[in-house]
Amino acid sequence: MTTTIRDGNAPYRAPIGLEPDPEWWRGAVIYQVYPRSFRDTSGDGIGDLRGIAEKLPYIASLDVDAIWISPFFPSPMKDFGYDVSDYCGVDEMFGTLQDFDHLVAEAHRLGIRVMIDLVLSHTSDQHPWFVESRKSFDNPTADWYVWAEAKPDGTPPNNWLSVFGGSAWTWDTRRRQYYLHNFLTSQPDLNFHNPEVQDAILDVARFWLERGVDGFRLDAVNFCFCDEELRDNPPLPPEKRNAKVTPAVNPYNYQDHIYDKNRPENLGFLRRLRALMEEYPAIAAIGEVGEAQRGLELVAEYTSGGDKLHKCYAFEFLSPDMLSPDRIASIVGEFEIAAPEGWACWAFSNHDVVRPATRWAAQAADPERYLRLLAGLLLSLRGSVCIYQGEELGLTEADIAFEDLQDPYGIQFWPDFKGRDGCRTPMVWEKNSHAAGFTDGNPWLPVPREHLPLAVDAQEHVLGSTLNHYRRLLAFRRNHPALIRGDIEFMETKGPVLSFVRRHGNETIFCAFNLSEEERFIARPEGHVEPLDHHGFSGLLRQDKIELPAYDAFFARIS
């Protein structure tokens, strides 16, 4: 059975006001919007597509290249949209397809590209495909999900674990078989070994491309295929366990996940997806690689050859580990070696991890200055960049009371792991308005009082605010091609100062960052050094040395 999805009322819409640059994604800065928490225009306490469209001028004022919108498809919302029940619609809480079309048109008018979050590896158990699949062994979608017989003693077919805790298998009383779910029990995994499933997913991608989207963020892209033989995962030695993808309290970290994900068959599907995207001008895809042990290795595989994904981001900079010059250089350098022709997308924050203002900056002697240094560092590394809504305001992780928790992940592992609600609280627009201007109703998550002084209107006209620091940095980056697409050569990495050179064409830019709470001096680079300004940092060139105040940076053009 092949499902073909078309909308006769929605022919392909070429972006208006945007140059059809097929390489726009190289060095692009992408602003992530979490729809539930961005702006509510209906009063139900949940953000919507009209709210995003309303605030597009604000996003445009940041001078980013694109937005990535987290899922807004019809869903029972057991995992807040990452459990899709209809890939080609808009959940009524977020609006309509017409609202989406308006959003895309307005974004393109403002020069902003639109990427949407496609959840490929699994659906909701309420998706019509799964509803049909579980009815019998011979229905049209019977083999569209990963079904397996029980062991002779009735236990699951193997030892695979769910990211959200417990077995990755759930017994279905109708088929009297187990089905695979790498995440919640209500998120059954699709069987990508079935070509019909691949065809159906490619039709979904085409549906949104025809509506004018500029690309996709592909959720959990390394989970699409599992081992056809359903072999047990081997144990992972304790010294290799880490919490990049799942919290330390989760036994998921105890296995080496070589059979339930990361399968080589995935490359063939990614080639099919890339071929589809090549039918449209200037489309790009970012893959999320959820893998703690071999993340950069997979990123290299998925972005090599120019025939799979355009870029990926891994979890190396989303872990709790504090940044150091050596660690930063090691991560970026490892990627450059593993994927010399690939392209990274770096992020310090997203909707799944503790905000960096709490994860890292809270441990610094001057958290605000440290956060601003992080922004300068992120926007100077080779690769593209994702910025999560509120990151530009310096929002901290909210401490959500147990009775207010919404995230099933947090409820499962409370209190050792409080889930992801703390980084998903509503965007703060107005310091003195109800719910900080997010909604006229009761917000789905509480607005932390400590976020109110950081609201957009409280920072908008303050020259030295964190918000305006981001604007300066983004404008500075746009004015220097070497920072967007240049190569990178690390200079100093062993002490508290990180320095490197970015080169592109005739432009060479020297970048230095002092990650310590004390003033530091480093030697000036060779050649003619022309200090650059308009970036918001105060490092100085003093004859043969560069002076770097605590948590500060220095940029110069070298010739």
DRENRO-652212 format. One line per field, with one value per residue (C-alpha): x, z, y. Coordinates in steps of 0.2 Angstrom, whole numbers, plus 5000, padded with zeros to 4 digits. Layout:
BEGIN
xx	X,... $
zz	Z,... $
yy	Y,... $
***
This chain:
BEGIN
xx	5000,5007,4999,5000,4996,4992,4983,4976,4973,4991,5003,5021,5024,5041,5048,5044,5058,5071,5085,5085,5102,5105,5119,5109,5110,5129,5133,5114,5108,5091,5079,5070,5052,5043,5025,5016,5026,5029,5014,4995,4982,4967,4967,4968,4985,4994,5004,4998,5004,4995,5006,5022,5016,5012,5030,5040,5045,5054,5063,5067,5075,5087,5094,5093,5091,5078,5065,5063,5046,5044,5029,5012,5003,4987,4992,4985,5000,5006,5023,5018,5017,5031,5017,5010,4992,4991,5007,4998,4988,4988,4982,4967,4975,4988,4977,4974,4983,4978,4987,5002,5002,5000,5015,5026,5021,5025,5041,5047,5041,5053,5067,5066,5066,5054,5060,5048,5051,5047,5045,5050,5054,5037,5019,5006,4996,4981,4988,4976,4991,4993,4975,4973,4990,4985,4969,4976,4990,4984,4977,4985,4997,4999,5018,5020,5026,5039,5029,5037,5032,5035,5048,5042,5040,5029,5043,5048,5058,5074,5082,5080,5075,5065,5073,5059,5062,5057,5056,5055,5041,5023,5011,4996,4981,4973,4987,4994,5012,5024,5026,5042,5043,5059,5050,5033,5022,5010,5024,5025,5040,5037,5045,5056,5062,5045,5047,5029,5033,5047,5036,5022,5035,5042,5025,5023,5039,5033,5016,5025,5038,5023,5017,5033,5043,5062,5068,5066,5073,5072,5068,5078,5084,5096,5081,5072,5079,5081,5090,5079,5085,5080,5096,5100,5110,5126,5130,5139,5154,5151,5166,5158,5141,5136,5121,5122,5105,5097,5099,5110,5095,5089,5095,5095,5113,5117,5117,5127,5113,5120,5104,5089,5096,5111,5108,5117,5101,5097,5109,5098,5083,5092,5098,5080,5075,5089,5084,5066,5073,5084,5068,5064,5076,5086,5079,5090,5088,5095,5096,5095,5107,5102,5117,5129,5143,5146,5136,5150,5153,5135,5135,5149,5141,5124,5132,5145,5145,5132,5118,5111,5108,5114,5119,5117,5118,5124,5123,5141,5137,5120,5127,5130,5149,5156,5165,5183,5195,5202,5184,5178,5193,5192,5173,5175,5191,5184,5170,5182,5192,5177,5167,5179,5166,5151,5143,5139,5125,5130,5118,5120,5101,5085,5068,5075,5089,5092,5095,5113,5110,5107,5117,5134,5132,5126,5143,5152,5158,5148,5134,5128,5145,5148,5131,5136,5153,5144,5134,5150,5158,5143,5142,5160,5162,5163,5146,5128,5119,5103,5097,5082,5068,5072,5091,5093,5085,5096,5082,5086,5079,5062,5060,5043,5033,5028,5010,5013,5023,5017,5032,5029,5048,5050,5035,5043,5060,5055,5064,5081,5077,5063,5060,5060,5047,5059,5066,5048,5040,5031,5041,5041,5036,5030,5037,5021,5007,4997,5008,5021,5011,5011,4993,4977,4972,4980,4997,5000,5016,5018,5028,5043,5044,5062,5060,5049,5064,5071,5056,5058,5050,5062,5077,5072,5078,5093,5109,5118,5105,5108,5095,5104,5120,5114,5108,5125,5133,5122,5124,5143,5143,5133,5145,5160,5159,5174,5163,5149,5157,5176,5187,5194,5211,5213,5228,5227,5217,5226,5223,5208,5209,5202,5208,5206,5207,5192,5197,5186,5191,5202,5196,5205,5198,5206,5194,5199,5188,5193,5183,5190,5184,5201,5209,5221,5234,5239,5252,5246,5244,5257,5254,5245,5231,5216,5204,5186,5172,5153,5152,5149,5166,5180,5196,5210,5226,5241,5257,5263,5249,5230,5221,5206,5195,5186,5173,5177,5182,5193,5191,5203,5206,5223,5233 $
zz	5000,4995,5002,4991,4999,4988,4991,4975,4983,4988,4973,4976,4983,4979,4993,4990,4995,4997,4985,4979,4986,4987,4999,5011,5025,5026,5041,5044,5061,5064,5078,5086,5090,5102,5097,5114,5123,5110,5109,5112,5102,5106,5125,5129,5137,5123,5109,5091,5073,5073,5088,5079,5064,5075,5082,5066,5066,5082,5075,5060,5071,5078,5060,5059,5043,5047,5060,5065,5071,5083,5079,5077,5069,5075,5091,5107,5115,5126,5121,5116,5097,5095,5094,5077,5073,5056,5047,5035,5046,5060,5077,5081,5096,5085,5071,5053,5037,5031,5047,5042,5025,5031,5043,5029,5017,5031,5036,5017,5016,5030,5023,5035,5029,5037,5043,5051,5063,5055,5067,5056,5066,5076,5076,5089,5093,5087,5070,5057,5051,5068,5072,5057,5059,5076,5070,5062,5053,5035,5034,5023,5036,5046,5043,5044,5062,5071,5078,5086,5094,5113,5119,5124,5142,5136,5139,5126,5111,5117,5130,5121,5132,5130,5131,5143,5154,5155,5141,5123,5120,5124,5123,5111,5116,5099,5089,5103,5099,5105,5096,5097,5105,5108,5117,5126,5124,5114,5101,5091,5079,5061,5051,5039,5032,5023,5007,5008,5024,5016,5002,5014,5024,5008,5002,5019,5015,4998,5005,5016,5002,4991,5004,5003,5018,5016,5025,5039,5056,5057,5075,5081,5063,5069,5076,5059,5057,5069,5067,5057,5068,5084,5092,5110,5113,5122,5139,5140,5152,5167,5162,5145,5151,5150,5151,5134,5128,5144,5162,5173,5182,5167,5163,5145,5148,5152,5134,5119,5107,5091,5086,5091,5081,5071,5058,5041,5031,5037,5024,5010,5016,5018,5000,4995,5005,4999,4981,4984,4992,4977,4966,4975,4975,4991,5003,5018,5031,5049,5057,5076,5081,5098,5102,5116,5111,5092,5089,5079,5069,5064,5060,5048,5040,5038,5030,5019,5000,4997,4994,5012,5025,5023,5041,5058,5076,5089,5108,5113,5117,5125,5139,5157,5155,5158,5143,5142,5128,5126,5126,5113,5102,5104,5099,5084,5079,5080,5068,5056,5055,5055,5042,5032,5018,5031,5040,5058,5067,5084,5098,5117,5120,5114,5121,5128,5139,5154,5149,5148,5160,5173,5166,5164,5168,5186,5190,5184,5195,5183,5175,5164,5157,5155,5145,5133,5130,5126,5113,5105,5105,5098,5084,5079,5078,5060,5056,5057,5073,5082,5095,5106,5110,5126,5124,5118,5133,5145,5152,5166,5169,5178,5194,5191,5206,5204,5203,5188,5178,5161,5154,5156,5156,5171,5180,5177,5185,5198,5208,5202,5185,5183,5165,5151,5157,5165,5148,5140,5150,5141,5131,5141,5130,5143,5160,5168,5158,5163,5160,5153,5137,5132,5134,5140,5148,5160,5153,5151,5161,5174,5170,5182,5192,5189,5170,5171,5172,5157,5146,5128,5132,5148,5137,5120,5123,5135,5124,5135,5137,5133,5119,5111,5113,5103,5090,5089,5087,5074,5064,5066,5060,5045,5040,5040,5028,5037,5052,5042,5030,5033,5039,5056,5064,5083,5090,5109,5118,5134,5146,5150,5134,5117,5101,5083,5066,5053,5034,5019,5003,5006,5024,5040,5057,5073,5088,5106,5121,5140,5149,5166,5179,5179,5166,5154,5142,5126,5112,5097,5081,5068,5054,5053,5066,5064,5079,5075,5084,5084,5093,5111,5118,5126,5123,5118,5108,5118,5107,5108,5118,5118,5135,5138,5153,5163,5152,5137,5119,5105,5087,5073,5055,5050,5035 $
yy	5000,5017,5033,5048,5065,5080,5096,5102,5119,5121,5121,5124,5142,5149,5160,5179,5191,5178,5174,5156,5152,5133,5136,5147,5134,5135,5146,5150,5156,5147,5153,5138,5142,5131,5135,5130,5143,5157,5168,5164,5174,5163,5165,5146,5148,5138,5147,5146,5149,5166,5171,5166,5176,5191,5190,5188,5206,5203,5188,5198,5211,5198,5196,5177,5167,5155,5149,5131,5127,5113,5101,5109,5094,5085,5075,5069,5079,5065,5071,5088,5086,5073,5060,5064,5058,5067,5072,5084,5095,5108,5104,5115,5121,5129,5135,5130,5126,5143,5150,5141,5147,5165,5162,5156,5170,5183,5175,5175,5194,5198,5188,5173,5155,5142,5125,5113,5098,5082,5067,5052,5037,5035,5041,5042,5027,5037,5039,5030,5020,5012,5011,5000,4991,4984,4977,4961,4953,4956,4974,4987,4994,4978,4978,4997,4996,4985,4970,4955,4939,4936,4925,4907,4914,4929,4942,4955,4949,4957,4968,4985,5000,5015,5033,5037,5022,5004,4991,4998,4985,4985,4970,4973,4963,4963,4957,4947,4954,4967,4983,4994,5011,5020,5033,5033,5018,5029,5032,5016,5015,5014,5000,5008,4991,4992,5003,5008,5017,5026,5031,5038,5048,5055,5060,5069,5079,5083,5090,5103,5107,5111,5123,5133,5127,5129,5114,5102,5098,5079,5073,5058,5054,5040,5030,5026,5009,4995,4978,4966,4951,4961,4956,4961,4976,4973,4981,4997,4997,5009,5021,5024,5029,5048,5059,5068,5060,5054,5058,5047,5040,5032,5014,5018,5023,5005,4998,5001,5005,4996,4987,4998,5013,5019,5006,5007,5005,5023,5030,5024,5032,5049,5048,5046,5061,5071,5067,5073,5089,5092,5094,5110,5126,5130,5117,5111,5097,5097,5080,5078,5064,5057,5047,5048,5036,5039,5055,5064,5048,5047,5066,5063,5048,5057,5073,5066,5065,5079,5066,5064,5078,5095,5096,5088,5093,5081,5083,5087,5105,5101,5091,5097,5097,5114,5122,5124,5129,5112,5104,5116,5113,5095,5093,5105,5097,5080,5085,5093,5077,5065,5075,5086,5089,5089,5104,5105,5114,5120,5123,5127,5126,5118,5113,5097,5103,5114,5132,5137,5152,5138,5124,5134,5152,5150,5142,5158,5172,5184,5174,5188,5192,5173,5171,5185,5177,5161,5170,5177,5160,5151,5163,5162,5143,5135,5129,5134,5139,5136,5148,5143,5155,5165,5161,5179,5186,5176,5166,5154,5136,5137,5127,5119,5112,5094,5098,5110,5097,5093,5083,5064,5062,5073,5064,5047,5052,5065,5071,5066,5072,5086,5084,5097,5109,5121,5126,5126,5140,5154,5167,5184,5198,5212,5214,5221,5212,5196,5181,5192,5196,5178,5175,5183,5166,5154,5149,5130,5132,5145,5161,5162,5178,5179,5179,5196,5208,5199,5202,5209,5226,5227,5224,5232,5250,5246,5247,5235,5222,5204,5205,5219,5210,5196,5208,5216,5199,5193,5209,5208,5190,5194,5208,5196,5181,5172,5170,5163,5151,5151,5137,5137,5134,5134,5143,5143,5129,5123,5138,5148,5157,5150,5157,5153,5160,5160,5162,5164,5172,5187,5189,5182,5185,5181,5177,5176,5171,5172,5159,5163,5176,5184,5196,5187,5192,5183,5186,5195,5185,5187,5200,5216,5216,5227,5226,5225,5233,5233,5216,5221,5215,5225,5215,5227,5226,5233,5233,5215,5208,5207,5211,5201,5206,5192,5183,5194,5193,5201,5201,5207,5206,5199,5203 $
***
